Amino acid sequence: MLNNVLRVNALSCASFGLIFILFAQAVAKTIGTPPTLLVQCVGAVLIANAVLLFWSSKQEKPNTPLIMFFIAGDVMWVLASLALISAGLWITTALGIAFTIIVALFVGACGALQWKYLPA
């Protein structure tokens, strides 16, 4: 089951990464006021994370420290999302706030499921 969660997380990261890179200006305008370059950089990090997640999902035995890295990244994504919304920084439109909360819930669920299925 862990491998399936890793693959879903990888697909999500790859999808958003491509959207952030290819449509950075539109994404920035839709969510508020983040610098376009920042959106592109986040996209590039998401693509790299997607590759690592997918590679990890193909391993016969999960690498626990690496899975913990993914969980920590998911927690940081959720906390950063909430912090940016709370501070009114970059994510300032109603659509951007709603979208960010939905994505944070999904990312948090991925982290929780990775934790749940982490090998003992």
C-alpha positions, 0 to 999 in steps of 0.5 A: 500500500505504501508504494501506491501512496508514494506513486499518487504523491509522485503523480501529484508532485509531477502534475503541479510541478509541470503546471507551476513551470509551464504556467507560472504567470497564470498560477501566480495571478490566480493565487495572488501575488507570488513572484513568477520565478518563485512559482517556477522554482517550486515547480522544479522542486516538485518535479525533483521530488516526484522523481524521487517519490516514483523511484522510491515506490519502485524499491522492493523494500522501502527506505525508512529514512527516505519515507520520513523525508517525504513525510517531513516535506508534506508536513512542511508544505502544509505548515507553509501553506497555512503560514502564507495564508495566515500572513496574507503573503502571496496567497491572497485571492479567495480562489488561491486560498481555497485551492491552497487549503484543498492542496494542503489537505491532500498533501497532509493526507499523503503524509499521514498515509505514508506514516501509517504504512511506514514499515516497522 
